[in-house]
Amino acid sequence: MNETRRPTIGILTGGGDVPGLNPAIRAITIRALREGYRVLGIRRGWAGLVELDRDDLEDRERHVIELTEELVNKVARTGGTFLHTSRTRPSHVPRENLPESLRDRYGEELNDVTPEVLENLQWLGVDTLIPIGGDDTLSYGVRLHEEGVRVIAIPKTMDNDVPGTDYCIGFSTCVTRTIEMTHALRTSAGSHERFLVIEVFGRYAGFTALLPAMAGASHRCVIPEHTFDIGLLCELLSEDRRRNPSRYSVVLVSEGARFEGMEEMVFESQETDMFGHRKLGGVGDLVARTLKEISPRYNSGRRVNVISQRLGYLVRCGEPDAMDSIVPMAFGNLAMDLVLDGASGRLVSIRNGRYDDVPIEVVTSRKKVVDVKKFYRPDRLRPRYERFDGAPVFIMTSDY
């Protein structure tokens, strides 16, 4: 695969799709091509580097695409990732997920196929790899860095929970859509004088519920960082509803939120991905059913009906907003600055309102979650509105 000795950059996207991925790919590609680099797009995240069969030249086209300026210009204004994505974890590949070409070499229930990934990168002639993803995807980037691969990482996740950066690609569009859709659903809640329960993303971190609530999208919010009393929530929503001339109230529920006494989150099924995560979903419906059941206690014996809506993929599909068009452009160029400087093992970031970079190892060093003491009132199930001086643009998203 060394038909050219132009330095080569590989780009991949892993985990969930978000608006802003294609603009990041475009920014890297255009800058790299103009600097004399060759750019390869690796399809389906880490799966592309696991499934690529070096003995089958035609297989390369199924897993790798050479990127051109014309190609990336066409897709940059769209959402999702045209390179596609997966939740493959090369260090933990189940036997049934091994490609046919590797089944005679690996036979454990879980297989670490990192040696194949390293050989594939060398075979493709990749000098620097730029993975774009959340903490799961980038944790394997840390592994490759430790194996000697030149890695420059870009943070992406609508949960905004990658450590080391105030901002991750996809977060602004998620917050924008959550605010818009919550306000739109108010008309139905008000028409029927109901509680409105909206489930939003957020497995371990409640930024996607807390920030829209702070912006006025809802009366209350419950987040993963604090187990909540469903009775207190019903009491507060009932109070909000009585005070509202339109006789409704709204709560945003993070998908990872838990009632007091619940030992685990609410899952759609018991099946896990390669990172050990079960698919979340359903806590909003559970909250809605329970609120309806206990509402007579807080409303003079009268039941309050509930509208329950899971926003789900509606906040991650479609085109990016302005922030998720600008930041990916900057992140892509910042990644190329690091490549040109000969750097490796770095995560591009925004810290204190400025573009920066930090060691990639920060991704696996800790969890980034809401500081409940600073930003949340457990007694009122809502954000704190105090001490905004010196805060980042998105208020509670810095972990420094």
Buried (B, 14 or more C-beta within 10 A) or exposed (E): BEEEEEBBBBBBBBBBBBBBBBBBBBBBBBBBBEEEBBBBBBBBBBBBBBBBBBEEEEBBEBBBBEBEEEBBEEBBEBBBBBBBBBBBBBBBBEEEBBBEBBEEEBEEEEBBBBEBBBBBBEEBBBBBBBBBBBBBBBBBBBBBBEEEBBBBBBBBBBBBBBBBBBBBBBBBBBBBBBBBBBBEBBEEBBEBBBBBBBBBBBBBBBBBBBBBBBBEBBBBBBBBBBBBBBBBBBBBBBEBBEEBEEBBBBBBBBBBBBBEEBEEBBBEEEEEBBBEEBEBBBBBBBBBEBBBEBBEEBBEEEEBEBBBBBBBEBBBBBBBBEBBBBBBBBBBBBBBBBBEEEBBBBBBBBBEEEBBBBEBBBBBEEEBBBEBEEBBEBEEBBBBEEEEEEBBEBBBBBBE
